[in-house]
């Protein structure tokens, strides 16, 4: 296993293999998104309380899940890069940050659009909204620290330290703001018992699950694409990069 | 006298010989607090409601301003590098520097806060709770801030960057501290908030010197 990881994690092999993997993320993403959106926007029943406008949930909730998921990926792979000095982990951490920030931004914007008809206001200083906003700040801080160094190696290490400190802080921030103020509706899909008997209609739950899988696939595809570019930039003085460029030029 | 006490004394001595580096953040603290009545309203009822928040935000910003200098001079003249390669424990050396930073900024802020509380019509109960929260939490500000300061030590023009890195991490402290003061003004129980602030202090006291040492090693390599 370890040898396999090391072989895959060498930038050259990664560049070669990832090209074949990307379609396996991209095409299922397109298919699942089409099915999920049709199911969510057309088939799923109208909510008895929120009417049609709840349907933005099928983008909002998966985006919010992704925003946290990607931060965890970013901090963990940053930690792997820091401890085991795997170059590829640093690349994954770096290229995940803008994608995660975009999902966070998407969650905030769709939340605002949803909040206007439901709560009568674009923004409230509610616990979940606030912790999502702070998560966006953490992403931006991570990115600006990464850009501040000239040496990419130092940049990865320093920003990984920040990401890990941020990861430890996220639960503290979350509970402090929850304690401070809460208006947001409770989670409909959270604990294990709730998955067995969720507080949500199956015709609403299925598209939600499809969309969340499709967003993960999108993240996988985007991350691999960006990682390929980043690998080329970081290894620009190596012979294999020259060969790759020469082959693509033909 | 051991090396850690010597580091502490050295930082204090440097600060005494160059008092403006200590006084400027405090002056900023006082001036920025006194801007709020001018901008919002001179009414005592309005001001006493938001006094705790104003004083807390201002004290965070002034701590941030002074954090820029925490490692900067030592980095410029090479002392920091000597600390990293010396056989003494780097986390403890950093802890000495953090303690001296707290003595130079945290304690003066705590001592100034009753005066500013009076400016903002905080009652005596509110002022004493404000001082307790400052006493419990300003050390955490210095400790967490040291992580940020050591991450950016080699970067030029890093002042803005430090606030980007550190302010999101300060948010829990801000929430617990200012809610403790405003709850105390209504005569409500505040032990919960104080416990949280104490817990944050303990965790950051244990973790921050080590993380900061790791970050310094990364920045200096």
Interface residues (C-beta under 8 A of the other chain):
Chain A: X134 X137 X138 X140 X141 X144 X145 X148 X149 X154 X157 X158 X161 X162 X165 X166 X168 X169 X172 X173 X176 X177 X179 X180
Chain B: X147 X151 X152 X154 X155 X158 X161 X164 X165 X167 X168 X169 X171 X172 X175 X176 X179 X196 X200 X207 X211 X214 X215 X218 X219 X221
